[in-house]
Amino acid sequence: MNPILLIGQKGQVAWELQRALLPFGPVITVGRESEPAVDLACADTFVPLLRKIRPRLIVNAAAYTAVDQAEEEPELAEKINAIAPGILAEEAKRLGAGLIHYSTDYVFSGEAGKPYRETDPVAPQGVYGRTKLAGERAIQAAGASHWILRTAWVYGARGRNFLLTMLRLMRERERIGVVADQTGSPTWSRLIAEATAQMLARDRMTIESHSGIYHLTCAGQTHWHGFAAAIRRRAIELDLLPQEAARVDPIATRDYPTAARRPGYSVLDTRRLTDTFAIHLPHWERALDLCLEDLASCRPFQ
Ligand SMILES: NC(=O)c1ccc[n+]([C@@H]2O[C@H](COP(=O)([O-])OP(=O)(O)OC[C@H]3O[C@@H](n4cnc5c(N)ncnc54)[C@H](OP(=O)(O)O)[C@@H]3O)[C@@H](O)[C@H]2O)c1
């Protein structure tokens, strides 16, 4: 059986996919630290490999995700987020393979008053969003069977993310100011991987019949301050943080200037995912609970 090729090793979503994809047969995982190393900024490191192993499915969970740094490195972000996905899609087309690729809520401007649907107009605010959108378009143009799964506000027990940063800062500081005027849906990386696997199972690995863009986030919405407050409350209950953990104060985006502009409102409407695959993710607070319980139960070994 031809393998699944998973690109991205230690990323939040890639890590969870390594487990979630296992029931579908052999999975080859590659990234910048694999042997051979795969660097999405350099097609020579992955095109020959693809032609050699002839995967039946390519899952690209790697990306240039440093939203602010991307403003300083637009060419590199472009290579990884826009050009490489297009090449992957062209190779998938040649091989008759499907391509699963992840994209972002940051393709939207953030000015809508209601959750964004897949068909709503896009208007990214920064280099990261622009390059991710260009990647989506390159995949669509290549004509391979694909799922582009737009997700948002990803966190998990590993990697660089808001949850782990907050847990650290809440131990180190007395007070933390957190932005309260950007709204989105925090989404646990494990659920993104599980939902991807469920989609594959329901589609019998074909991808072809349901090719397209899908929004994939947890249900509900909050702002970064609401997310931080929920992390604090639940982490104290679970003994992951002391009672005197830093308090979180709501602040405005203008009081926390960053290199990249971010959408003020980027909640995604996930109805298409539910209608097509009968999948919907739980409310973000339920997912956060489960992730924190997981972290708490691993503590004796930390
Ligand atoms: N994080 C979020 O909040 C968020 C929100 C919306 C959408 N998304 C999308 O969801 C997907 C997964 O994101 P994530 O949060 O799991 O990302 P992540 O934790 O930042 O991991 C990114 C992965 O990409 C790899 N990578 C970066 N540059 C590479 C290159 N030149 N060649 C090969 N691999 C490279 C990294 O490898 P190293 O380990 O070698 O650095 C890492 O494994 C991405 O498509 C992202 O755009 C993420």
The ligand as an SDF file (V2000), in Angstrom:
LIG
                    3D

 48 52  0  0  0  0  0  0  0  0999 V2000
   -1.0140   28.1660   15.2010 N   0  0  0  0  0  0  0  0  0  0  0  0
   -2.1850   28.7420   14.9430 C   0  0  0  0  0  0  0  0  0  0  0  0
   -2.7690   29.4380   15.7780 O   0  0  0  0  0  0  0  0  0  0  0  0
   -2.8520   28.5390   13.5990 C   0  0  0  0  0  0  0  0  0  0  0  0
   -4.0350   29.2410   13.3360 C   0  0  0  0  0  0  0  0  0  0  0  0
   -4.6710   29.0440   12.1090 C   0  0  0  0  0  0  0  0  0  0  0  0
   -4.1290   28.1730   11.1800 C   0  0  0  0  0  0  0  0  0  0  0  0
   -2.9770   27.5190   11.4560 N   0  0  0  0  0  0  0  0  0  0  0  0
   -2.4250   26.6410   10.4170 C   0  0  0  0  0  0  0  0  0  0  0  0
   -2.4420   25.3130   10.9000 O   0  0  0  0  0  0  0  0  0  0  0  0
   -1.3220   24.5920   10.3740 C   0  0  0  0  0  0  0  0  0  0  0  0
   -0.5510   23.9480   11.5040 C   0  0  0  0  0  0  0  0  0  0  0  0
   -0.0930   24.9810   12.3690 O   0  0  0  0  0  0  0  0  0  0  0  0
    0.6280   24.6640   13.7610 P   0  0  0  0  0  0  0  0  0  0  0  0
    0.0680   25.5920   14.7710 O   0  0  0  0  0  0  0  0  0  0  0  0
    0.6380   23.2070   13.9960 O   0  0  0  0  0  0  0  0  0  0  0  0
    2.0940   25.1640   13.4050 O   0  0  0  0  0  0  0  0  0  0  0  0
    3.4010   25.1510   14.3140 P   0  0  0  0  0  0  0  0  0  0  0  0
    3.1490   24.4860   15.6030 O   0  0  0  0  0  0  0  0  0  0  0  0
    3.9670   26.5180   14.2790 O   0  0  0  0  0  0  0  0  0  0  0  0
    4.3400   24.1840   13.4670 O   0  0  0  0  0  0  0  0  0  0  0  0
    4.7460   24.5400   12.1780 C   0  0  0  0  0  0  0  0  0  0  0  0
    5.4640   23.3630   11.5850 C   0  0  0  0  0  0  0  0  0  0  0  0
    5.9400   23.7560   10.2930 O   0  0  0  0  0  0  0  0  0  0  0  0
    7.2770   23.3560   10.1830 C   0  0  0  0  0  0  0  0  0  0  0  0
    8.0000   24.2140    9.2670 N   0  0  0  0  0  0  0  0  0  0  0  0
    8.1880   25.5490    9.3300 C   0  0  0  0  0  0  0  0  0  0  0  0
    8.9640   25.9470    8.3000 N   0  0  0  0  0  0  0  0  0  0  0  0
    9.2410   24.8400    7.5760 C   0  0  0  0  0  0  0  0  0  0  0  0
    9.9980   24.5880    6.4080 C   0  0  0  0  0  0  0  0  0  0  0  0
   10.6480   25.5740    5.7610 N   0  0  0  0  0  0  0  0  0  0  0  0
   10.0950   23.3340    5.9470 N   0  0  0  0  0  0  0  0  0  0  0  0
    9.4900   22.3100    6.5880 C   0  0  0  0  0  0  0  0  0  0  0  0
    8.7660   22.4780    7.7080 N   0  0  0  0  0  0  0  0  0  0  0  0
    8.6470   23.7310    8.1860 C   0  0  0  0  0  0  0  0  0  0  0  0
    7.8370   23.4670   11.5740 C   0  0  0  0  0  0  0  0  0  0  0  0
    8.9800   22.6900   11.6390 O   0  0  0  0  0  0  0  0  0  0  0  0
   10.1260   22.8740   12.7640 P   0  0  0  0  0  0  0  0  0  0  0  0
    9.6220   22.0450   13.9060 O   0  0  0  0  0  0  0  0  0  0  0  0
   11.3300   22.3280   12.0610 O   0  0  0  0  0  0  0  0  0  0  0  0
   10.2020   24.3480   13.0410 O   0  0  0  0  0  0  0  0  0  0  0  0
    6.6810   22.9160   12.3930 C   0  0  0  0  0  0  0  0  0  0  0  0
    6.7140   21.5080   12.4170 O   0  0  0  0  0  0  0  0  0  0  0  0
   -0.5200   25.6070    9.5440 C   0  0  0  0  0  0  0  0  0  0  0  0
   -0.8830   25.4900    8.2100 O   0  0  0  0  0  0  0  0  0  0  0  0
   -0.9800   26.9470   10.0850 C   0  0  0  0  0  0  0  0  0  0  0  0
   -0.8540   27.9640    9.1220 O   0  0  0  0  0  0  0  0  0  0  0  0
   -2.3280   27.6580   12.6450 C   0  0  0  0  0  0  0  0  0  0  0  0
  1  2  1  0
  2  3  2  0
  2  4  1  0
  4  5  1  0
  4 48  2  0
  5  6  2  0
  6  7  1  0
  7  8  2  0
  8  9  1  0
  8 48  1  0
  9 10  1  0
  9 46  1  0
 10 11  1  0
 11 12  1  0
 11 44  1  0
 12 13  1  0
 13 14  1  0
 14 15  2  0
 14 16  1  0
 14 17  1  0
 17 18  1  0
 18 19  2  0
 18 20  1  0
 18 21  1  0
 21 22  1  0
 22 23  1  0
 23 24  1  0
 23 42  1  0
 24 25  1  0
 25 26  1  0
 25 36  1  0
 26 27  1  0
 26 35  1  0
 27 28  2  0
 28 29  1  0
 29 30  1  0
 29 35  2  0
 30 31  1  0
 30 32  2  0
 32 33  1  0
 33 34  2  0
 34 35  1  0
 36 37  1  0
 36 42  1  0
 37 38  1  0
 38 39  2  0
 38 40  1  0
 38 41  1  0
 42 43  1  0
 44 45  1  0
 44 46  1  0
 46 47  1  0
M  CHG  2   8   1  16  -1
M  END
$$$$
